[in-house]
């Protein structure tokens, strides 16, 4: 057996292994960096629905349930404020002359009475992530 040949073979086999493992590590690293699913989505409709069901549904209802004192929020994005057919509207909101877009809704939901003094909408949502999620859900109420 030719010893020097076997040594050469062994040496190149090890380098192939080294390169292969480097390629695997690099691929995994890149996959981690470029993963299309970040740890937390920018806004998440499903989480928004959970927040809505706990904090808003009882008053406002949704496609399946009727609200109580809160106006229906079906079609709220793009609708003129206080023109919903159900629920109670304050004079303050009726006279505010607002047509809801996402920016205005976000401001209103963060602090209702600061945006529309005299509104009877009692719930504010201060967490920006929760606001993003809620808006993602409100957009789907059509
Ligand atoms: C205790 C009952 C109640 C709860 C809970 C509540 N709201 Fe309201 N909401 C109202 C009432 C009453 C109004 C009407 C306000 C007015 O006319 O001044 C209103 C108004 C609104 C409006 C404006 C509607 C329109 O037609 O112009 C939006 C948007 C809204 N609420 C979103 C929400 C969201 C989102 C939540 C949950 C985070 C929520 N509300 C929780 C009672 C409630």
Boltz pocket constraint, residues with backbone or C-beta under 6 A from the ligand:
constraints:
  - pocket:
      binder: B
      contacts: [[A, 51], [A, 52], [A, 55], [A, 56], [A, 57], [A, 58], [A, 59], [A, 60], [A, 69], [A, 70], [A, 71], [A, 72], [A, 73], [A, 76], [A, 80], [A, 81], [A, 82], [A, 83], [A, 84], [A, 88], [A, 89], [A, 90], [A, 91], [A, 92], [A, 93], [A, 94], [A, 105], [A, 109], [A, 118], [A, 119], [A, 120], [A, 121], [A, 122], [A, 123], [A, 125], [A, 134]]
      max_distance: 6.0
